[in-house]
Amino acid sequence: MRALYLQHVPFEGLGSIEIWLQSAGCEITNTRLYESDELPEVDEVDLLVIMGGPMSVNDTTDYPWLVKEKEFIKSVIDSGKPVLGICLGAQLIASSLGADIYSNSVKEIGWFPIQAVRSDNKALFQFPEEAVVFHWHGETFDLPSGATQIAASKVCRNQAFQIGANVIGLQFHLETTPASAQAIVEHCAAELVDGEYIQTETEILAASPELYHSINGLMERVLEYITRDNC
């Protein structure tokens, strides 16, 4: 399986996703949008992973490559291939399908719980009733047409959504490792201001190995779910 990930800044890479892709025998390539890499043809991709980044999907003047990136994402979704979007990546999926992206009422940065949103469709991906996960976002989005909400949090309603059988957008980061948490703290420290849902650098980096193991295991479940018909 040919896995492509779209990278928006050098310090937000695959994290624990890389381990899963390697164990699944995937051929891994990446497009560095921040270096103006060219996007491949859709038929060269079997799995698309869209990473996070500090910019907004609406910042097309400062980051003109966002326009082509959203067109590419929509084309991959329309092709029926598995797609995973993380934080900015989830917002890009939503935006590429016509949904609005805008500031959330508060920023959510650090380790906070999400809750599963159940529906009558038992074929949807099932999150635990509650799970503590890693957040770093100040924007949110409306659900795109055809999407089903599958997770929420106290201060951000649309934390995760699913489209069809193999497209999932996550507002939070399940791929986070101690190294990737350290990297985002170093590069985005200016955002760690006083706020009810903004933890300090010390609180963020004090997460236990068990917590990383928990979110990375949940990330594996998501990847297995969206690729189950492609492996």
Protein Blocks (a to p, Z undefined) as FASTA:
>chain_A
ZZddddfbfklcnklmlmmmmmnopacddddfknopacddfklpfbdcddddfbdfklmm
lmmmlmmmmmmmmmmmmnopacddehjlmmmmmmmnopacdddfbdcedjddddddddfb
lkbccddfbdcdddddfbdcdddehiacfbdcfklmblbccehjlbccdfbdfkbcfklm
mmmmmmmmmmmccdfklccfklmmmpcfklmmmmmmmmmmmmmmmmmmmZZ
